[in-house]
Amino acid sequence: MSIFTCMAFTILFMANCTGTRPDNLGIRSGKLLECPKTPNCISSYSDPADKEHFRSPAPYTKSTSEALLLLKKRILDSPRTKIVKEENNYLYIEFTSLLMRYVDDVEFYFDEKTKLLHFRSASRLGKSDFGVNRKRIETLLKDIEI
């Protein structure tokens, strides 16, 4: 196999790791989409008894617009991020891994009625993410004064 063939195969393989952007994300009936059964997702809307997928939503005390700006700044400080959609109480971001270029879809919903920041972070492809989505949410929300 030539070096050109190996490079072409590698490029095609890595391009296929991104997956297709889901078209069913967003706020539906006041909630974000549920996690799939695979362990590569975390959500504040999962059943609290589901320790694999659940993490409590984060309370926020600032105005929604201020809280969104603070979270957005923290997100943009993260490498390989792309804000796909931004609304007055919603963010949808793609996070791309360094080596294999896997894409995770991450959503944040500021529930203005309850003053809770809800989220969902899920891998597009595969089954396991070795806890990456949970770690990401924990890092983004750690010590943030929203």
ZADO-1210 file (C-alpha; in nm, 4 decimals, padded with zeros to 6 digits):
<atoms>
<atom x="00.0000" y="00.0000" z="00.0000" code="MET" pos="1"/>
<atom x="00.1461" y="00.3367" z="-00.0982" code="SER" pos="2"/>
<atom x="00.1874" y="00.6300" z="00.1373" code="ILE" pos="3"/>
<atom x="-00.0721" y="00.8181" z="-00.0682" code="PHE" pos="4"/>
<atom x="-00.3253" y="00.5369" z="-00.0226" code="THR" pos="5"/>
<atom x="-00.2586" y="00.5307" z="00.3542" code="CYS" pos="6"/>
<atom x="-00.3034" y="00.9077" z="00.3793" code="MET" pos="7"/>
<atom x="-00.6237" y="00.8999" z="00.1741" code="ALA" pos="8"/>
<atom x="-00.7644" y="00.6194" z="00.3900" code="PHE" pos="9"/>
<atom x="-00.6745" y="00.8099" z="00.7085" code="THR" pos="10"/>
<atom x="-00.8410" y="01.1292" z="00.5853" code="ILE" pos="11"/>
<atom x="-01.1563" y="00.9439" z="00.4827" code="LEU" pos="12"/>
<atom x="-01.1661" y="00.7567" z="00.8137" code="PHE" pos="13"/>
<atom x="-01.1270" y="01.0740" z="01.0177" code="MET" pos="14"/>
<atom x="-01.3903" y="01.2565" z="00.8129" code="ALA" pos="15"/>
<atom x="-01.6373" y="00.9793" z="00.8945" code="ASN" pos="16"/>
<atom x="-01.5764" y="01.0227" z="01.2707" code="CYS" pos="17"/>
<atom x="-01.7653" y="01.3508" z="01.2761" code="THR" pos="18"/>
<atom x="-02.1026" y="01.1911" z="01.2106" code="GLY" pos="19"/>
<atom x="-02.4085" y="01.3788" z="01.0921" code="THR" pos="20"/>
<atom x="-02.5412" y="01.6771" z="01.2848" code="ARG" pos="21"/>
<atom x="-02.8682" y="01.5748" z="01.4526" code="PRO" pos="22"/>
<atom x="-03.1772" y="01.7596" z="01.3350" code="ASP" pos="23"/>
<atom x="-03.3880" y="01.6852" z="01.6428" code="ASN" pos="24"/>
<atom x="-03.2034" y="01.8912" z="01.9050" code="LEU" pos="25"/>
<atom x="-03.3398" y="02.1983" z="02.0805" code="GLY" pos="26"/>
<atom x="-03.6067" y="02.2780" z="02.3347" code="ILE" pos="27"/>
<atom x="-03.9155" y="02.0620" z="02.2871" code="ARG" pos="28"/>
<atom x="-04.2090" y="02.0997" z="02.5281" code="SER" pos="29"/>
<atom x="-03.9827" y="02.2872" z="02.7695" code="GLY" pos="30"/>
<atom x="-03.7130" y="02.0160" z="02.7767" code="LYS" pos="31"/>
<atom x="-03.4074" y="01.8907" z="02.5938" code="LEU" pos="32"/>
<atom x="-03.3964" y="01.5535" z="02.4191" code="LEU" pos="33"/>
<atom x="-03.3505" y="01.2460" z="02.6391" code="GLU" pos="34"/>
<atom x="-03.0203" y="01.0569" z="02.6418" code="CYS" pos="35"/>
<atom x="-02.9961" y="00.7361" z="02.4424" code="PRO" pos="36"/>
<atom x="-02.9330" y="00.4121" z="02.6328" code="LYS" pos="37"/>
<atom x="-02.5609" y="00.4246" z="02.5508" code="THR" pos="38"/>
<atom x="-02.3273" y="00.5540" z="02.8249" code="PRO" pos="39"/>
<atom x="-02.1913" y="00.8416" z="02.6147" code="ASN" pos="40"/>
<atom x="-02.4476" y="01.1017" z="02.7233" code="CYS" pos="41"/>
<atom x="-02.5251" y="01.3113" z="03.0305" code="ILE" pos="42"/>
<atom x="-02.8362" y="01.5190" z="03.0907" code="SER" pos="43"/>
<atom x="-03.0051" y="01.7133" z="03.3660" code="SER" pos="44"/>
<atom x="-03.3356" y="01.5702" z="03.2388" code="TYR" pos="45"/>
<atom x="-03.2386" y="01.2060" z="03.2922" code="SER" pos="46"/>
<atom x="-03.3976" y="01.0159" z="03.5782" code="ASP" pos="47"/>
<atom x="-03.2027" y="01.0963" z="03.8991" code="PRO" pos="48"/>
<atom x="-03.1886" y="00.7204" z="03.9697" code="ALA" pos="49"/>
<atom x="-02.9940" y="00.6792" z="03.6432" code="ASP" pos="50"/>
<atom x="-02.6456" y="00.7531" z="03.7799" code="LYS" pos="51"/>
<atom x="-02.4865" y="00.6939" z="03.4401" code="GLU" pos="52"/>
<atom x="-02.6769" y="00.9700" z="03.2596" code="HIS" pos="53"/>
<atom x="-02.8023" y="01.2113" z="03.5281" code="PHE" pos="54"/>
<atom x="-02.6404" y="01.5188" z="03.6731" code="ARG" pos="55"/>
<atom x="-02.8345" y="01.7864" z="03.8590" code="SER" pos="56"/>
<atom x="-02.9103" y="02.1092" z="03.6758" code="PRO" pos="57"/>
<atom x="-02.7199" y="02.4161" z="03.7928" code="ALA" pos="58"/>
<atom x="-02.9069" y="02.7027" z="03.9582" code="PRO" pos="59"/>
<atom x="-02.8338" y="03.0523" z="03.8315" code="TYR" pos="60"/>
<atom x="-02.8981" y="03.3869" z="03.9977" code="THR" pos="61"/>
<atom x="-02.7998" y="03.6397" z="03.7324" code="LYS" pos="62"/>
<atom x="-03.0276" y="03.7460" z="03.4509" code="SER" pos="63"/>
<atom x="-03.0547" y="03.4868" z="03.1769" code="THR" pos="64"/>
<atom x="-02.8620" y="03.7057" z="02.9323" code="SER" pos="65"/>
<atom x="-02.5757" y="03.7608" z="03.1826" code="GLU" pos="66"/>
<atom x="-02.5622" y="03.3924" z="03.2746" code="ALA" pos="67"/>
<atom x="-02.5596" y="03.2937" z="02.9079" code="LEU" pos="68"/>
<atom x="-02.2710" y="03.5325" z="02.8368" code="LEU" pos="69"/>
<atom x="-02.0646" y="03.3908" z="03.1250" code="LEU" pos="70"/>
<atom x="-02.1220" y="03.0331" z="03.0129" code="LEU" pos="71"/>
<atom x="-02.0556" y="03.1227" z="02.6496" code="LYS" pos="72"/>
<atom x="-01.7203" y="03.2783" z="02.7425" code="LYS" pos="73"/>
<atom x="-01.6206" y="02.9626" z="02.9283" code="ARG" pos="74"/>
<atom x="-01.7276" y="02.7491" z="02.6314" code="ILE" pos="75"/>
<atom x="-01.5309" y="02.9595" z="02.3834" code="LEU" pos="76"/>
<atom x="-01.2231" y="02.9265" z="02.6043" code="ASP" pos="77"/>
<atom x="-01.2425" y="02.5518" z="02.5361" code="SER" pos="78"/>
<atom x="-01.0538" y="02.4217" z="02.2329" code="PRO" pos="79"/>
<atom x="-01.2243" y="02.2941" z="01.9170" code="ARG" pos="80"/>
<atom x="-01.5678" y="02.4393" z="01.9872" code="THR" pos="81"/>
<atom x="-01.8248" y="02.5697" z="01.7454" code="LYS" pos="82"/>
<atom x="-02.1439" y="02.7453" z="01.8506" code="ILE" pos="83"/>
<atom x="-02.4087" y="02.6119" z="01.6144" code="VAL" pos="84"/>
<atom x="-02.7133" y="02.7892" z="01.7549" code="LYS" pos="85"/>
<atom x="-02.7624" y="03.0653" z="02.0081" code="GLU" pos="86"/>
<atom x="-03.0939" y="03.1987" z="02.1302" code="GLU" pos="87"/>
<atom x="-03.1907" y="03.4110" z="02.4310" code="ASN" pos="88"/>
<atom x="-03.2051" y="03.1048" z="02.6623" code="ASN" pos="89"/>
<atom x="-03.0387" y="02.8261" z="02.4599" code="TYR" pos="90"/>
<atom x="-02.6939" y="02.7313" z="02.3324" code="LEU" pos="91"/>
<atom x="-02.6021" y="02.4439" z="02.1016" code="TYR" pos="92"/>
<atom x="-02.2314" y="02.3737" z="02.0680" code="ILE" pos="93"/>
<atom x="-02.0216" y="02.1148" z="01.8870" code="GLU" pos="94"/>
<atom x="-01.7058" y="01.9962" z="02.0631" code="PHE" pos="95"/>
<atom x="-01.4555" y="01.8088" z="01.8444" code="THR" pos="96"/>
<atom x="-01.1910" y="01.5745" z="01.9844" code="SER" pos="97"/>
<atom x="-00.8295" y="01.6420" z="01.8960" code="LEU" pos="98"/>
<atom x="-00.7131" y="01.3158" z="01.7426" code="LEU" pos="99"/>
<atom x="-01.0051" y="01.1253" z="01.5989" code="MET" pos="100"/>
<atom x="-01.2232" y="01.4337" z="01.5341" code="ARG" pos="101"/>
<atom x="-01.5257" y="01.2820" z="01.7097" code="TYR" pos="102"/>
<atom x="-01.8029" y="01.5364" z="01.7600" code="VAL" pos="103"/>
<atom x="-02.0142" y="01.5757" z="02.0733" code="ASP" pos="104"/>
<atom x="-02.3356" y="01.7766" z="02.0662" code="ASP" pos="105"/>
<atom x="-02.3818" y="01.9886" z="02.3779" code="VAL" pos="106"/>
<atom x="-02.6899" y="02.1922" z="02.4639" code="GLU" pos="107"/>
<atom x="-02.7673" y="02.4340" z="02.7444" code="PHE" pos="108"/>
<atom x="-03.1162" y="02.5572" z="02.8289" code="TYR" pos="109"/>
<atom x="-03.1697" y="02.8393" z="03.0779" code="PHE" pos="110"/>
<atom x="-03.5126" y="02.7703" z="03.2299" code="ASP" pos="111"/>
<atom x="-03.6225" y="03.1181" z="03.3301" code="GLU" pos="112"/>
<atom x="-03.9192" y="02.9935" z="03.5353" code="LYS" pos="113"/>
<atom x="-03.7134" y="02.7727" z="03.7678" code="THR" pos="114"/>
<atom x="-03.3806" y="02.9611" z="03.7328" code="LYS" pos="115"/>
<atom x="-03.2091" y="02.6303" z="03.6511" code="LEU" pos="116"/>
<atom x="-02.9504" y="02.5704" z="03.3808" code="LEU" pos="117"/>
<atom x="-03.0307" y="02.2411" z="03.2104" code="HIS" pos="118"/>
<atom x="-02.7960" y="02.0626" z="02.9719" code="PHE" pos="119"/>
<atom x="-02.7423" y="01.7625" z="02.7518" code="ARG" pos="120"/>
<atom x="-02.4042" y="01.6449" z="02.6228" code="SER" pos="121"/>
<atom x="-02.3919" y="01.3440" z="02.3911" code="ALA" pos="122"/>
<atom x="-02.1485" y="01.1771" z="02.1537" code="SER" pos="123"/>
<atom x="-02.2708" y="01.1494" z="01.7961" code="ARG" pos="124"/>
<atom x="-02.1019" y="00.8179" z="01.7310" code="LEU" pos="125"/>
<atom x="-02.0037" y="00.5115" z="01.9251" code="GLY" pos="126"/>
<atom x="-02.1097" y="00.3677" z="02.2546" code="LYS" pos="127"/>
<atom x="-01.8595" y="00.4711" z="02.5193" code="SER" pos="128"/>
<atom x="-01.6938" y="00.8078" z="02.5623" code="ASP" pos="129"/>
<atom x="-01.4807" y="00.7166" z="02.8676" code="PHE" pos="130"/>
<atom x="-01.6685" y="00.9818" z="03.0680" code="GLY" pos="131"/>
<atom x="-01.5726" y="01.2719" z="02.8410" code="VAL" pos="132"/>
<atom x="-01.9228" y="01.4238" z="02.8282" code="ASN" pos="133"/>
<atom x="-01.9637" y="01.4148" z="03.2067" code="ARG" pos="134"/>
<atom x="-01.6158" y="01.5624" z="03.2613" code="LYS" pos="135"/>
<atom x="-01.6896" y="01.8392" z="03.0115" code="ARG" pos="136"/>
<atom x="-02.0111" y="01.9400" z="03.1869" code="ILE" pos="137"/>
<atom x="-01.8426" y="01.9253" z="03.5280" code="GLU" pos="138"/>
<atom x="-01.5563" y="02.1436" z="03.4014" code="THR" pos="139"/>
<atom x="-01.7836" y="02.3979" z="03.2344" code="LEU" pos="140"/>
<atom x="-02.0040" y="02.4342" z="03.5413" code="LEU" pos="141"/>
<atom x="-01.7325" y="02.4132" z="03.8098" code="LYS" pos="142"/>
<atom x="-01.7065" y="02.7285" z="04.0190" code="ASP" pos="143"/>
<atom x="-01.9011" y="02.9316" z="03.7661" code="ILE" pos="144"/>
<atom x="-02.1026" y="03.2108" z="03.9237" code="GLU" pos="145"/>
<atom x="-02.4049" y="03.2249" z="03.7042" code="ILE" pos="146"/>
</atoms>
